[in-house]
């Protein structure tokens, strides 16, 4: 054969990264950022309550009660979804390398 066709050297081109390999982690990262921003901006939940018990001589206090608004719950759910997408993508990428 000629000098350019040696059997030892094989120049195989590496496949170009697929669009899903770039889009999926990008969407996961965007979901995490949006979820954190939504959860952070909807922190306050104003509420009020009282209890009337004239015969018990006890004071009813709500110490340690935490109320989470619906916007905060949605933001946290989107954040968790984005983290799950990133974890799935990372596991898939590590599995392909082996």
NUTORNU-597074 format. One line per field, with one value per residue: x, y, z of N, C-alpha, C in turn; residue number from 1. Coordinates in nm, 3 decimals, always signed. Layout:
n_X	[X	...]
n_Y	[Y	...]
n_Z	[Z	...]
ca_X	[X	...]
ca_Y	[Y	...]
ca_Z	[Z	...]
c_X	[X	...]
c_Y	[Y	...]
c_Z	[Z	...]
pos	[NUM	...]
END
This chain:
n_X	[+0.084	+0.027	+0.219	+0.047	-0.152	-0.134	-0.161	-0.150	-0.216	-0.521	-0.732	-1.002	-1.282	-1.417	-1.748	-1.978	-2.111	-2.438	-2.748	-2.921	-2.748	-2.654	-2.876	-3.042	-2.901	-2.883	-3.151	-3.221	-3.057	-3.162	-3.420	-3.362	-3.259	-3.477	-3.670	-3.554	-3.553	-3.830	-3.916	-3.771	-3.872	-4.136	-4.162	-4.302	-4.589	-4.880	-5.086	-5.341	-5.470	-5.686	-5.771	-6.043	-6.111	-6.283	-6.303	-6.072	-5.842	-5.594	-5.333	-5.327	-5.077	-4.894	-4.624	-4.337	-4.475	-4.483	-4.558	-4.591	-4.605	-4.807	-4.674	-4.406	-4.396	-4.437	-4.209	-4.007	-4.070	-4.018	-3.745	-3.654	-3.729	-3.564	-3.313	-3.334	-3.338	-3.080	-2.929	-3.002	-2.903	-2.628	-2.569	-2.628	-2.438	-2.200	-2.228	-2.211	-1.944	-1.804]
n_Y	[-0.118	+0.238	+0.514	+0.665	+0.500	+0.327	+0.038	+0.061	+0.315	+0.467	+0.706	+0.792	+0.990	+1.174	+1.150	+1.418	+1.613	+1.534	+1.712	+1.676	+1.615	+1.858	+2.021	+1.901	+1.909	+2.186	+2.269	+2.150	+2.295	+2.552	+2.509	+2.462	+2.713	+2.886	+2.772	+2.815	+3.094	+3.151	+3.028	+3.182	+3.442	+3.419	+3.397	+3.498	+3.436	+3.551	+3.517	+3.464	+3.374	+3.280	+3.149	+3.058	+2.972	+2.969	+2.825	+2.686	+2.812	+2.834	+2.950	+2.974	+2.930	+2.958	+2.859	+2.781	+2.701	+2.663	+2.810	+2.755	+2.912	+2.868	+2.941	+2.919	+2.644	+2.551	+2.658	+2.517	+2.259	+2.274	+2.322	+2.080	+1.905	+1.998	+1.936	+1.658	+1.602	+1.690	+1.508	+1.264	+1.305	+1.331	+1.075	+0.921	+1.022	+0.945	+0.669	+0.621	+0.672	+0.453]
n_Z	[+0.000	-0.007	+0.131	+0.287	+0.372	+0.613	+0.818	+1.089	+1.179	+1.232	+1.156	+1.288	+1.278	+1.552	+1.675	+1.641	+1.913	+2.013	+1.978	+2.191	+2.397	+2.471	+2.507	+2.705	+2.965	+2.977	+2.985	+3.229	+3.406	+3.368	+3.467	+3.737	+3.814	+3.759	+3.928	+4.183	+4.186	+4.175	+4.414	+4.594	+4.563	+4.644	+4.924	+5.147	+5.332	+5.428	+5.704	+5.945	+6.261	+6.528	+6.847	+7.047	+7.364	+7.628	+7.868	+7.930	+8.029	+7.904	+7.690	+7.347	+7.127	+6.823	+6.798	+6.615	+6.391	+6.047	+5.749	+5.410	+5.107	+4.807	+4.575	+4.655	+4.697	+4.434	+4.311	+4.448	+4.367	+4.090	+4.102	+4.216	+4.012	+3.805	+3.917	+3.923	+3.648	+3.579	+3.733	+3.616	+3.357	+3.412	+3.514	+3.287	+3.108	+3.236	+3.223	+2.950	+2.896	+2.981]
ca_X	[+0.000	+0.102	+0.269	-0.062	-0.246	-0.073	-0.262	-0.137	-0.284	-0.659	-0.784	-1.148	-1.332	-1.504	-1.881	-2.013	-2.209	-2.577	-2.817	-2.979	-2.641	-2.634	-3.004	-3.098	-2.846	-2.915	-3.288	-3.218	-2.999	-3.260	-3.528	-3.313	-3.248	-3.613	-3.735	-3.498	-3.600	-3.973	-3.926	-3.713	-3.956	-4.266	-4.137	-4.394	-4.728	-4.945	-5.203	-5.374	-5.569	-5.700	-5.849	-6.120	-6.148	-6.303	-6.303	-5.950	-5.737	-5.465	-5.307	-5.296	-4.976	-4.849	-4.478	-4.277	-4.557	-4.426	-4.651	-4.522	-4.704	-4.817	-4.567	-4.282	-4.405	-4.416	-4.068	-3.927	-4.097	-3.945	-3.604	-3.629	-3.739	-3.440	-3.204	-3.351	-3.295	-2.934	-2.875	-3.022	-2.810	-2.493	-2.556	-2.626	-2.308	-2.097	-2.248	-2.165	-1.798	-1.748]
ca_Y	[+0.000	+0.363	+0.562	+0.726	+0.396	+0.229	-0.035	+0.094	+0.440	+0.483	+0.836	+0.792	+1.116	+1.164	+1.201	+1.549	+1.599	+1.546	+1.829	+1.640	+1.618	+1.997	+2.081	+1.844	+1.972	+2.328	+2.281	+2.118	+2.409	+2.661	+2.474	+2.485	+2.858	+2.942	+2.723	+2.886	+3.233	+3.153	+2.998	+3.291	+3.562	+3.394	+3.346	+3.544	+3.391	+3.617	+3.447	+3.497	+3.286	+3.293	+3.040	+3.104	+2.863	+3.041	+2.741	+2.607	+2.893	+2.815	+3.038	+2.898	+2.995	+2.880	+2.864	+2.680	+2.669	+2.717	+2.808	+2.770	+2.954	+2.783	+2.981	+2.858	+2.500	+2.531	+2.685	+2.405	+2.142	+2.294	+2.304	+1.936	+1.847	+2.033	+1.858	+1.520	+1.599	+1.698	+1.383	+1.163	+1.332	+1.300	+0.930	+0.874	+1.060	+0.860	+0.534	+0.616	+0.678	+0.319]
ca_Z	[+0.000	-0.012	+0.260	+0.363	+0.410	+0.702	+0.895	+1.230	+1.208	+1.186	+1.197	+1.285	+1.334	+1.668	+1.642	+1.697	+2.021	+1.970	+2.032	+2.321	+2.496	+2.512	+2.544	+2.829	+3.086	+2.977	+3.036	+3.372	+3.477	+3.363	+3.560	+3.873	+3.838	+3.764	+4.050	+4.299	+4.183	+4.212	+4.557	+4.672	+4.557	+4.705	+5.058	+5.251	+5.330	+5.540	+5.753	+6.082	+6.321	+6.672	+6.907	+7.161	+7.454	+7.753	+7.987	+7.947	+8.091	+7.835	+7.577	+7.226	+7.045	+6.709	+6.790	+6.529	+6.274	+5.924	+5.636	+5.283	+5.008	+4.690	+4.484	+4.704	+4.669	+4.290	+4.285	+4.498	+4.281	+3.965	+4.135	+4.231	+3.878	+3.734	+3.974	+3.877	+3.508	+3.579	+3.786	+3.513	+3.248	+3.459	+3.517	+3.150	+3.050	+3.296	+3.172	+2.810	+2.890	+3.005]
c_X	[+0.088	+0.145	+0.160	-0.161	-0.179	-0.182	-0.256	-0.217	-0.424	-0.711	-0.936	-1.198	-1.425	-1.642	-1.908	-2.115	-2.350	-2.642	-2.875	-2.874	-2.614	-2.764	-3.055	-3.034	-2.874	-3.056	-3.296	-3.163	-3.094	-3.375	-3.486	-3.310	-3.386	-3.684	-3.684	-3.547	-3.747	-3.989	-3.875	-3.805	-4.092	-4.252	-4.247	-4.535	-4.795	-5.072	-5.228	-5.478	-5.578	-5.785	-5.918	-6.163	-6.165	-6.289	-6.170	-5.838	-5.599	-5.456	-5.265	-5.200	-4.933	-4.698	-4.427	-4.361	-4.498	-4.530	-4.572	-4.628	-4.703	-4.709	-4.433	-4.282	-4.380	-4.269	-3.978	-3.948	-4.022	-3.795	-3.570	-3.635	-3.613	-3.321	-3.213	-3.307	-3.143	-2.870	-2.889	-2.922	-2.667	-2.471	-2.549	-2.491	-2.196	-2.108	-2.199	-2.013	-1.737	-1.780]
c_Y	[+0.124	+0.407	+0.627	+0.622	+0.290	+0.164	-0.001	+0.218	+0.440	+0.615	+0.834	+0.921	+1.089	+1.218	+1.334	+1.530	+1.621	+1.665	+1.799	+1.644	+1.759	+2.056	+2.031	+1.904	+2.122	+2.352	+2.249	+2.233	+2.528	+2.634	+2.496	+2.634	+2.921	+2.898	+2.794	+3.030	+3.243	+3.126	+3.114	+3.414	+3.542	+3.340	+3.382	+3.490	+3.453	+3.542	+3.493	+3.401	+3.317	+3.177	+3.095	+2.982	+2.922	+2.954	+2.672	+2.681	+2.869	+2.913	+2.951	+2.980	+2.901	+2.889	+2.750	+2.641	+2.738	+2.702	+2.836	+2.804	+2.860	+2.816	+2.922	+2.709	+2.470	+2.554	+2.572	+2.280	+2.154	+2.276	+2.156	+1.867	+1.876	+1.955	+1.711	+1.505	+1.603	+1.569	+1.271	+1.181	+1.297	+1.149	+0.870	+0.904	+0.974	+0.716	+0.519	+0.615	+0.540	+0.236]
c_Z	[+0.000	+0.127	+0.345	+0.415	+0.497	+0.785	+1.043	+1.265	+1.148	+1.242	+1.183	+1.348	+1.453	+1.630	+1.711	+1.809	+1.969	+2.038	+2.170	+2.431	+2.547	+2.567	+2.678	+2.953	+3.093	+3.029	+3.184	+3.454	+3.478	+3.459	+3.704	+3.905	+3.849	+3.892	+4.175	+4.302	+4.223	+4.361	+4.641	+4.673	+4.623	+4.848	+5.158	+5.228	+5.452	+5.577	+5.896	+6.136	+6.470	+6.721	+7.031	+7.242	+7.593	+7.879	+8.014	+8.019	+8.030	+7.719	+7.459	+7.141	+6.933	+6.694	+6.704	+6.410	+6.151	+5.813	+5.509	+5.178	+4.887	+4.587	+4.525	+4.677	+4.522	+4.255	+4.331	+4.415	+4.149	+3.988	+4.146	+4.095	+3.796	+3.786	+3.934	+3.731	+3.501	+3.630	+3.684	+3.399	+3.289	+3.465	+3.378	+3.084	+3.107	+3.245	+3.029	+2.799	+2.909	+2.887]
pos	[1	2	3	4	5	6	7	8	9	10	11	12	13	14	15	16	17	18	19	20	21	22	23	24	25	26	27	28	29	30	31	32	33	34	35	36	37	38	39	40	41	42	43	44	45	46	47	48	49	50	51	52	53	54	55	56	57	58	59	60	61	62	63	64	65	66	67	68	69	70	71	72	73	74	75	76	77	78	79	80	81	82	83	84	85	86	87	88	89	90	91	92	93	94	95	96	97	98]
END
